[in-house]
Amino acid sequence: MKKNTTNYIKKALGATLLSALIFTACKKNDTDPIANPVSRLFVSNADLTNPNLSVYSPADGATLPSPMQVNTSAPDGNGVVYDAASNVGFQVSRQDKTIKKFTVSSTGEVTVTGSFVDATLTSGRDAAYDAANKTLYVASNTDSKIFVYANAPALTGSVTANKVFTLDGQPWGLDFANGSLMVLIDLDRKEIQLFKNVNSIATGTVTPSNKITIPAATRLHGLVYDAASDLLLVTEIGAATASPLAIPAFNADGGIYIIEGAMAKFTANAAVTANRTIFGSNTMMGNPVDITFDARAGKKLIYVAEKANKKILVFKLTDNGNVAPTTSATVTTLPESIFLDAR
């Protein structure tokens, strides 16, 4: 019996079209947070040789995968920050006074796209990025300054900061949200300063809009603020170096302060008690130099760069007291700064 050629062709074309539609619908795209959620942890390493950037992806699983190691040629890597919307990242090299720029492909590969050098950047530490205004903020601790770079993605070669803020203490941790810059003051200050409408502040000596202190602390270091939940997370490094008088030892006295309803607590000089703390031998924290947070519903994970014990630690936001991390990874590098791209 003869086949109906017209019907046969129609059916074949229909099947092919259906297969194409199914493939297109199932194909994952890094820009689609529903089809392909992203959890990518950037770790800037303070080693003087490569690799200076480690990338964990995905970072929200039951275990942390082996990281992708990127040779950014950023010796003594410090602050790292990434904006997914514009696909631009920055990494500070403290030794070279250089800021490296990088992009991330849809499959997660990191590519260094350029750099700029500021010979006056004495001691580059943490970084924060105002994506709307393309402005990069870099803390320099030893000279008590914040360096401000306008149109940072376009900078190249030798540059000088558009503005330099001189503070009344040594800055370390930075975070930017809703037009405000949070600055953690290092050493014995136990203080976090808030600069509202920071884009409008002129160069020179600056005074914070408000600030808080954490009297229970010994020495603060890293911070991250989540505006949606008004949550502030701060790390305690305790004793910075080994000492026979340090009890507990410098590599066992670190922790996390969890502060809820944070913005309302910033007043003239408010002393703040954390809602919860994570401290103790089970935490593996001795020198947690930086912190970041996955604010997504169903996640609420805290990531810590533990430098003294060479670990990446992951805790739950609900954790309290002497608890073990949910996930941890031992590294061979010196993790100094971390940033999470979670969407």
C-alpha positions as CSV (number, residue, x, y, z in Angstrom):
1,M,0.0,0.0,0.0
2,K,1.3,3.4,-0.9
3,K,2.2,6.0,1.8
4,N,0.5,9.3,1.8
5,T,3.6,11.4,1.2
6,T,2.1,14.7,2.2
7,N,0.9,13.5,5.5
8,Y,4.2,11.7,6.2
9,I,6.2,14.9,5.6
10,K,3.8,16.9,7.8
11,K,4.2,14.4,10.7
12,A,8.0,14.4,10.3
13,L,8.2,18.1,10.3
14,G,5.9,18.3,13.3
15,A,8.0,15.8,15.3
16,T,11.2,17.7,14.5
17,L,9.6,21.0,15.5
18,L,8.3,19.5,18.8
19,S,11.8,18.1,19.6
20,A,13.4,21.5,18.9
21,L,10.8,23.2,21.2
22,I,11.5,20.7,24.0
23,F,15.2,21.1,23.7
24,T,14.9,24.9,23.7
25,A,12.7,24.8,26.8
26,C,15.1,22.5,28.7
27,K,18.3,24.2,27.7
28,K,19.9,25.9,30.6
29,N,20.9,29.6,30.4
30,D,23.1,31.2,33.0
31,T,20.9,34.4,32.7
32,D,17.7,32.6,33.6
33,P,17.6,32.1,37.5
34,I,14.6,29.8,37.3
35,A,15.9,27.4,34.7
36,N,19.5,27.6,35.9
37,P,20.0,29.1,39.4
38,V,23.5,30.4,40.0
39,S,25.5,30.0,43.2
40,R,29.1,31.0,42.4
41,L,31.5,31.8,45.2
42,F,34.6,33.9,44.3
43,V,37.6,33.6,46.7
44,S,40.5,36.0,46.5
45,N,43.7,34.5,47.8
46,A,46.4,36.4,49.5
47,D,49.2,34.2,48.2
48,L,52.0,35.9,46.4
49,T,51.9,33.4,43.5
50,N,49.0,32.2,41.3
51,P,46.3,31.0,41.5
52,N,45.0,34.2,43.2
53,L,41.3,33.5,42.5
54,S,39.3,30.4,43.3
55,V,35.7,29.9,42.1
56,Y,33.3,27.4,43.6
57,S,30.3,26.6,41.4
58,P,27.7,25.6,42.5
59,A,28.5,26.7,46.1
60,D,25.1,25.8,47.7
61,G,25.2,22.0,47.4
62,A,25.7,19.4,50.1
63,T,29.4,19.7,49.6
64,L,31.7,22.3,48.1
65,P,33.1,21.2,44.7
66,S,36.7,21.5,43.8
67,P,37.2,25.1,42.8
68,M,38.1,26.4,39.4
69,Q,41.5,28.1,39.9
70,V,42.1,31.3,37.9
71,N,45.5,32.8,37.4
72,T,44.7,36.5,37.7
73,S,48.3,37.6,38.4
74,A,47.0,39.5,41.4
75,P,49.6,38.8,44.1
76,D,48.3,39.2,47.6
77,G,44.8,39.1,46.4
78,N,42.4,41.0,48.6
79,G,38.9,42.5,47.9
80,V,36.8,40.8,45.2
81,V,33.4,41.8,43.9
82,Y,31.2,40.9,40.9
83,D,28.1,42.4,39.3
84,A,26.1,39.8,37.3
85,A,23.9,42.4,35.5
86,S,26.8,44.1,33.8
87,N,29.1,41.0,33.9
88,V,32.0,42.8,35.4
89,G,34.2,41.8,38.4
90,F,37.1,43.4,40.2
91,Q,39.9,41.9,42.3
92,V,42.4,44.0,44.3
93,S,46.1,43.1,44.4
94,R,47.5,44.6,47.5
95,Q,51.1,44.0,46.5
96,D,50.9,45.4,43.0
97,K,48.4,48.3,43.8
98,T,46.4,46.9,40.9
99,I,42.7,46.2,40.4
100,K,42.1,43.4,38.0
101,K,38.9,43.3,35.9
102,F,37.2,40.1,34.9
103,T,34.1,38.7,33.2
104,V,32.3,35.3,33.7
105,S,30.9,33.3,30.7
106,S,27.5,31.6,30.7
107,T,29.2,28.4,31.6
108,G,31.2,29.9,34.5
109,E,34.6,30.5,33.0
110,V,36.4,33.5,34.4
111,T,38.4,35.7,32.0
112,V,40.7,38.6,33.1
113,T,39.8,41.5,30.7
114,G,42.2,44.2,31.9
115,S,43.5,46.1,34.9
116,F,44.3,49.5,36.3
117,V,47.1,50.6,38.7
118,D,46.9,53.3,41.3
119,A,50.4,53.9,42.7
120,T,48.9,55.8,45.7
121,L,46.8,52.8,46.8
122,T,48.9,52.1,49.9
123,S,47.3,48.9,51.3
124,G,44.2,47.8,49.2
125,R,41.9,45.6,51.2
126,D,38.1,45.0,50.7
127,A,36.1,46.4,47.8
128,A,32.5,47.3,47.2
129,Y,30.8,48.2,43.9
130,D,28.0,50.6,43.1
131,A,26.8,49.1,39.9
132,A,24.2,51.8,39.1
133,N,26.9,54.5,39.1
134,K,29.8,52.1,38.0
135,T,31.8,53.3,41.0
136,L,34.3,51.1,42.8
137,Y,35.2,51.6,46.5
138,V,38.5,50.2,47.8
139,A,39.6,50.3,51.5
140,S,43.2,51.1,52.3
141,N,43.8,50.2,55.9
142,T,47.2,51.5,56.9
143,D,46.5,55.1,55.7
144,S,42.9,55.2,56.8
145,K,41.5,55.9,53.4
146,I,38.7,54.8,51.0
147,F,39.7,55.2,47.3
148,V,36.8,55.9,44.9
149,Y,37.0,55.0,41.2
150,A,34.3,56.4,38.9
151,N,33.4,54.5,35.7
152,A,35.6,51.6,37.0
153,P,34.8,49.1,34.2
154,A,36.4,51.5,31.6
155,L,39.6,52.3,33.6
156,T,42.9,51.0,32.3
157,G,46.6,51.7,32.8
158,S,47.8,54.1,35.5
159,V,45.0,56.0,37.2
160,T,44.4,58.1,40.3
161,A,41.1,57.8,42.3
162,N,38.4,60.4,41.5
163,K,37.9,60.9,45.2
164,V,39.8,59.8,48.4
165,F,38.0,59.7,51.7
166,T,40.1,60.1,54.8
167,L,38.6,58.3,57.9
168,D,39.3,58.5,61.6
169,G,40.4,54.8,61.7
170,Q,41.6,52.0,59.6
171,P,39.0,50.6,57.2
172,W,38.8,46.9,56.3
173,G,35.4,45.4,55.4
174,L,33.2,47.3,53.0
175,D,29.7,46.8,51.6
176,F,27.4,49.0,49.4
177,A,23.6,49.0,49.5
178,N,20.9,51.5,48.6
179,G,23.2,54.4,48.1
180,S,25.1,53.9,51.4
181,L,28.5,52.5,52.1
182,M,29.2,50.5,55.3
183,V,32.8,50.6,56.5
184,L,34.2,48.3,59.2
185,I,37.0,50.0,61.3
186,D,39.8,47.6,62.1
187,L,41.9,47.0,65.3
188,D,40.4,47.8,68.7
189,R,37.6,50.1,67.4
190,K,34.9,47.4,67.2
191,E,33.1,49.9,65.0
192,I,31.0,50.0,61.8
193,Q,30.5,53.3,60.1
194,L,27.6,54.2,57.7
195,F,28.0,56.8,55.0
196,K,24.6,57.6,53.5
197,N,24.3,59.0,50.0
198,V,28.0,58.3,49.6
199,N,28.0,59.2,45.9
200,S,27.5,62.9,46.9
201,I,30.3,63.0,49.5
202,A,33.3,65.1,48.5
203,T,36.9,64.1,48.6
204,G,38.8,64.7,51.9
205,T,38.2,64.0,55.5
206,V,34.8,62.5,56.0
207,T,32.4,61.9,59.0
208,P,30.0,59.0,59.0
209,S,26.3,59.6,59.0
210,N,25.9,57.1,61.9
211,K,27.8,54.2,63.4
212,I,27.5,51.2,65.7
213,T,29.9,49.4,68.0
214,I,29.9,45.8,69.1
215,P,31.4,46.0,72.7
216,A,31.6,42.2,73.1
217,A,34.0,42.0,70.2
218,T,37.8,41.9,70.3
219,R,38.7,42.7,66.7
220,L,36.2,42.9,63.8
221,H,37.2,42.3,60.2
222,G,34.7,41.3,57.5
223,L,31.0,42.3,57.0
224,V,28.2,41.8,54.6
225,Y,24.8,43.6,54.6
226,D,21.6,42.3,53.0
227,A,19.2,45.1,52.4
228,A,16.2,43.0,51.7
229,S,16.2,41.4,55.1
230,D,18.0,44.2,56.8
231,L,20.6,41.8,58.1
232,L,24.2,42.5,59.0
233,L,26.8,39.8,59.4
234,V,30.2,40.6,60.9
235,T,33.3,38.5,61.6
236,E,35.4,38.5,64.7
237,I,39.1,37.5,64.2
238,G,40.1,37.8,67.9
239,A,43.8,37.7,68.3
240,A,45.4,38.2,64.9
241,T,48.6,36.3,65.5
242,A,49.9,33.5,67.7
243,S,50.8,34.4,71.3
244,P,51.6,32.3,74.4
245,L,49.1,34.6,76.2
246,A,46.3,34.1,73.7
247,I,43.6,31.9,75.2
248,P,42.1,30.4,73.1
249,A,44.7,30.3,70.4
250,F,44.6,32.8,67.6
251,N,43.4,30.1,65.2
252,A,40.5,29.1,67.4
253,D,39.0,32.4,68.7
254,G,37.0,33.6,65.6
255,G,33.3,34.0,65.2
256,I,30.3,35.6,63.6
257,Y,27.9,38.3,64.9
258,I,24.4,38.1,63.4
259,I,22.5,41.5,63.7
260,E,18.9,41.7,62.6
261,G,17.0,44.9,62.0
262,A,20.4,46.4,61.5
263,M,19.7,49.8,59.8
264,A,17.6,51.1,62.7
265,K,20.5,50.4,65.1
266,F,22.8,52.9,63.4
267,T,22.6,56.0,65.6
268,A,25.1,58.5,66.9
269,N,27.2,55.7,68.5
270,A,25.0,52.8,69.4
271,A,26.4,49.8,71.3
272,V,24.8,46.8,69.7
273,T,24.3,43.3,71.0
274,A,24.1,40.6,68.3
275,N,20.9,38.6,68.0
276,R,22.9,35.5,67.6
277,T,26.6,34.6,67.6
278,I,28.5,31.6,66.1
279,F,31.6,30.9,68.2
280,G,33.5,27.9,69.6
281,S,35.8,25.0,68.8
282,N,33.2,23.2,66.6
283,T,33.0,26.2,64.2
284,M,36.6,25.8,63.0
285,M,36.9,29.6,63.0
286,G,40.1,31.2,64.2
287,N,40.7,34.0,61.7
288,P,37.5,34.5,59.6
289,V,38.7,37.4,57.5
290,D,35.7,37.8,55.3
291,I,32.0,36.9,55.0
292,T,29.2,36.7,52.4
293,F,25.6,35.6,52.4
294,D,23.1,33.8,50.2
295,A,19.8,35.6,50.9
296,R,17.6,33.5,48.6
297,A,14.5,31.8,50.0
298,G,15.3,28.3,51.0
299,K,19.0,29.0,51.2
300,K,20.0,31.6,53.8
301,L,23.6,30.4,53.9
302,I,26.6,32.2,55.4
303,Y,30.0,31.8,53.8
304,V,33.3,32.5,55.6
305,A,36.9,32.8,54.4
306,E,38.9,31.2,57.3
307,K,42.4,32.2,56.7
308,A,44.4,30.8,59.6
309,N,43.0,27.3,59.2
310,K,42.8,27.5,55.3
311,K,39.2,26.7,55.0
312,I,36.0,27.9,53.4
313,L,33.1,27.4,55.9
314,V,29.4,27.5,55.3
315,F,26.8,28.0,58.1
316,K,23.0,28.4,58.2
317,L,21.6,31.8,59.2
318,T,19.7,30.0,62.0
319,D,22.9,28.7,63.6
320,N,23.7,29.9,67.1
321,G,26.5,29.1,69.5
322,N,29.2,26.4,69.1
323,V,28.0,24.7,66.0
324,A,29.8,22.9,63.2
325,P,29.6,24.3,59.7
326,T,27.0,22.8,57.4
327,T,29.7,22.5,54.7
328,S,33.4,23.1,54.7
329,A,36.4,22.8,52.3
330,T,40.1,22.7,53.2
331,V,42.2,24.8,50.8
332,T,45.9,25.1,50.0
333,T,45.7,28.8,49.4
334,L,45.2,31.8,51.8
335,P,41.6,32.9,51.4
336,E,41.4,36.6,52.1
337,S,38.2,38.0,50.5
338,I,35.0,36.3,49.3
339,F,32.0,37.3,47.2
340,L,28.9,35.3,46.3
341,D,26.9,35.6,43.1
342,A,23.6,33.9,44.0
343,R,20.5,34.3,41.8
